[in-house]
Every structure is written in C-alpha cells, then in structure tokens.
Amino acid sequence: MHRPTTHPAPRRNKAFEETHTLLTDTAVRLISEKGVDALSLAELAREAGVNRSTVYYHFSDREALIREVQGWSAAQLARAFSTDASPRERADYIARFVLENPELIKLWIDDFVSGRDIRDVYPRWDELVAGIGQRFAEQQPGVPFDAEVYCAIMLAGAIIGPRVFANSVRPKASVEE
C-alpha cells in the first residue's frame, strides 16, 4: 500500500529569527545614532554585516523596517505598564527610555499625531484604557470619568514630558535626575 507523503508545516528556522533580531537591533541603533532619515536598507545591510538580499527577505521595503522598529519601541514602552512594577518604577522606565532614545520617540510622536487609529500605533491601548477605567471606578465610584481621554493625556505626557524637562526645564540634569 502506498502512503501519501506528508510534509510538516514550514517553520522559520532559528537562523531566520536571529537574523531578524540582528536587523531590528541594528536598525534601532542606526535610528538612535543618526535619525530615521538616515536609515536605508543598504546601510542596514552594511552595518549588520549581511547582504542586501537578506535584508529584503526580512523587510519588503524601508517602511516595513520602520514599522518593525516602531513595534519594537512599542513593546519596550508597553513593558512600563506591567503590573509587576511599582508606579515609580514604571515612570522611571518610561522617562529613561524616552531620554535615551529620542529618535525612536520622534517616530512614536509622528504616529500618535498621524490620525491613524491608536490601536494600530499602540496595540495594548484597549487593555490600558480598561485597566485605568477599572482602577478609577474602584477608587471613585459613581464619578464620571473618560478613561480614553485620561490615557491619551497620560501617554502624551509620558512621551513628551521627560524631553521637555531635560531640554527646557533642567538641561544640565542627568538622566538619573
């Protein structure tokens, strides 16, 4: 009896994931050092030590690469909203990330004011709004509260506030301050 040949579902191999991480990390570094306007797929290939066709295998174009970096940044900032950390630890994490990655934050700001749906820019938006709304309702039962407005103001302040403080209020202050 002849049995049909079955093939396992294709999967990405470990090398693919490692290369993808290398390219993303290199793009983050390049944007941090030179700004997003200086980023090209050819420069990424040179800096990562891979050929250009490898870069195109991972990213169809420069915009796809930038979206990946934005996703990486969003994941880093989402860590700040972990319930495992105290409010002080979360604020410190966000402020440090913002101050140490000004070019990445510019990408975030551009996305936030672009008119795109916030859920596309910040995938954990609904979770954040629900959590803030629930906490407020528990602390202030019966008081009207728009959690989305509050979260928009909080997120804007968290992203822009540390830069304003460091650049305009106390320009000589260290990141620790």
Long-range contacts (C-beta under 8 A, 24 or more apart in sequence): 19-50, 19-54, 19-58, 20-58, 22-48, 22-50, 23-48, 23-50, 23-54, 23-55, 23-58, 23-59, 23-65, 24-68, 24-69, 24-72, 27-65, 27-68, 27-69, 28-69, 28-72, 28-73, 28-104, 31-69, 31-103, 31-104, 31-107, 32-101, 32-102, 32-103, 32-104, 33-103, 34-103, 35-103, 35-106, 36-66, 36-103, 36-106, 36-107, 39-65, 39-66, 41-65, 66-107, 69-104, 69-107, 70-107, 70-108, 70-111, 70-121, 73-101, 73-104, 73-105, 73-107, 73-108, 74-108, 74-121, 74-122, 74-123, 74-124, 77-108, 78-122, 78-123, 78-124, 80-158, 81-124, 81-128, 81-131, 91-158, 94-158, 94-159, 94-162, 95-158, 95-161, 95-162, 96-175, 98-158, 98-159, 98-161, 98-162, 98-163, 99-162, 99-163, 99-166, 99-175, 100-175, 102-163, 105-159, 105-163, 108-159, 109-159, 109-160, 112-155, 112-156, 112-159, 118-152, 122-155, 125-151, 128-155
